[in-house]
Amino acid sequence: MPMFIAPYLSEQAQAACREEDIAYLDFQGNARLVVDTIFIERKVEGKPDPERRSLRTLFKPKSTRILRVLLNEPHRPWRVTELAEEAKVSLGLVSTIGTALREREWADQTEQGLRLVDPSGLLDEWARNYERPRGEEVRLYTHLHGKALVERLRDLATEQGRVALASFSAADWYAPFVRQSTSYFYADEKGLGTLQTILNLTAPAKGANIVVRVPDEDGVLDDARTVAPGVIATSPVQTYLDLMAGGERGVEGAEHLKDKLLRWPS
């Protein structure tokens, strides 16, 4: 059996070695060797500092604007100028992120442009490194529930500001799985004010059932989509990431959503 040795092998590189029946060893201590009746496999948690720094750059808020665009249309090739315009970022940042994606074999550069070749691998790594958008979080209360709440939400379409259902509440429209008594939203400042008016929100001492996050960087709102007349929710990708950060039940809901909407043919 051939053996591959490197300073560091990512999970994607290790998986590629396994698929090709190649033994491997890296200086972090990750290893796999199968010889006759001998089987050795060792996984080491964590990444070397340069790799961690590189991933932090890849998953910074501005960079994730690019990732959202790519993952929302994973098999579309993008010219640098098109991608920069769609993601609302600089040409330089698109070039930097494109290089990082190609180095990890998540994307390829074709004659037509940059295209993802392993969207699942990219999404999985993003989920492992995901941090909720920074910003103010407001916990409020409404007496509205169920259909009455949904009907009020439809009124948001004609009001100022941007509001999107998030996390468990967004997942209810894509792939219902986990029922929650709390409703989750992303909103800009105007959207928060409108939401407070539309839903008659109050600030309770306890028992809040509305959680609104006003993100400092509004990429999560840019790729929100209409899931029913007048009802806006975060994209399946953003919804999946938030669920993955939502505890054990959130992870279960995320996997259900992924099975329904985020399984891509290789």
Secondary structure, DSSP 8 states (H G I E B T S, - for coil): --EEEES---HHHHHHHHHTT-EEEETTS-EEEEETTEEEEE---S--HHHHHHHHHHTSHHHHHHHHHHHHSTT--B-HHHHHHHHT--HHHHHHHHHHHHHTTSEEEETTEEEES-HHHHHHHHHHH-----EEEEEEB-S--HHHHHHHHHGGGGSSS-EEE-HHHHHHHHS-----SSEEEEE-HHHHHHHHHHTT-B--SS---EEEEEESSTHHHHT-EEEETTEEE--HHHHHHHHHTSHHHHHHHHHHHHHHH-----
